[in-house]
Amino acid sequence: MTVAEIKVMANGLVLTRIIRDRDGWIANWYFRKVEDQWVITEPTLKESGSPQTFEKGNYTYKTYPIAEDVNSEYIALMESARVHVQKDLGKSPEGKVKISVFPAAAMSPYATGDPSGWYISPNPNGTDDIYILAPTTYFFGFSDPQTGWKPDIETLMARELARIAYARNFGNPGQGVDWFVEGLAEYVSGIDQIPDIKEAIQNNTLIPILDESEKQVDLAHFANVENGPLAYGLAESLVAFIVENYGGMDAFWALARSYDKTQDMKKAIQETLGVSYEEFDQTWRTWLQEEYINRG
């Protein structure tokens, strides 16, 4: 990696632009000097400043002064993400949504290493929370220098709005099957997990849709799966496969709701898609080969 630029901040912080040599992608990370060595760091709560809140429509934004130069961008990005969700699903969250942009992962009460997440209130009229790590956090990672970090933030916002819409606008169907909600959120946001899928196809290590053993290592139970990116990518592929081959989003919602009724994936597939689970599974695998390998 190469240090391309530094910006001296208050409290001994230095914001550094890093270029990844192999592809030219860029990260913006904070460093501070500790015992004569510069180490990657995060601003503390005190260094970030007192949180600021402002409202736009039914959205409330929580940000911090240390990221003041990018705070104004988030309203436009969220509106673009909302329009995206509205276009794909026909609906977008209309209730109260709070978007918190944290300049440090340690500030987020939900942070697990993912640059974004959500919490939906159990109260029907409660506020739903989206948290997003600022593009200067280590977990946010690298961005394409041609497009910058804004498309990544918009994509993350679209994913979290889709999750809220899934529960609030569509009644949270298919509970107990992770690939329904996670696959839909990935499908709407367009997050790219293609390399993981290609590798799994070539190595014959696809995660099954349904594992009927006691281990339940399948796309219904993400907690049992070791390769998270692959699980999310395959979940998205299932949604795309159903939408393209079985009648659009209506087929997806019908399957999720049928599962609610039957609590049996095989019965739900037969009832709504008109094929056996075995045929559905094999056709999906063939479609994966065509989409991700044969077409390059």
HELIX and SHEET records of a PDB file:
HELIX    1   1 ALA A   10  GLY A   12  5                                   3    
HELIX    2   2 LEU A   45  SER A   48  1                                   4    
HELIX    3   3 PRO A   65  ALA A   67  5                                   3    
HELIX    4   4 GLU A   68  ASN A   71  1                                   4    
HELIX    5   5 GLU A   73  LEU A   89  1                                  17    
HELIX    6   6 ALA A  105  MET A  107  5                                   3    
HELIX    7   7 TYR A  138  PHE A  140  5                                   3    
HELIX    8   8 LYS A  150  ARG A  168  1                                  19    
HELIX    9   9 ASP A  178  SER A  189  1                                  12    
HELIX   10  10 ILE A  194  ASN A  203  1                                  10    
HELIX   11  11 PHE A  222  ASN A  224  5                                   3    
HELIX   12  12 GLY A  228  ASN A  245  1                                  18    
HELIX   13  13 MET A  249  THR A  262  1                                  14    
HELIX   14  14 MET A  265  LEU A  273  1                                   9    
HELIX   15  15 TYR A  277  LEU A  288  1                                  12    
HELIX   16  16 GLN A  289  ASN A  294  3                                   6    
SHEET    1   A 4 THR A   2  VAL A   8  0                                        
SHEET    2   A 4 LEU A  13  ILE A  19 -1                                        
SHEET    3   A 4 ILE A  26  VAL A  34 -1                                        
SHEET    4   A 4 GLN A  37  THR A  41 -1                                        
SHEET    1   B 5 GLN A  52  LYS A  56  0                                        
SHEET    2   B 5 TYR A  59  THR A  63 -1                                        
SHEET    3   B 5 VAL A  97  PHE A 102  1                                        
SHEET    4   B 5 ASP A 128  LEU A 133  1                                        
SHEET    5   B 5 SER A 116  TYR A 119 -1                                        
END                                                                             
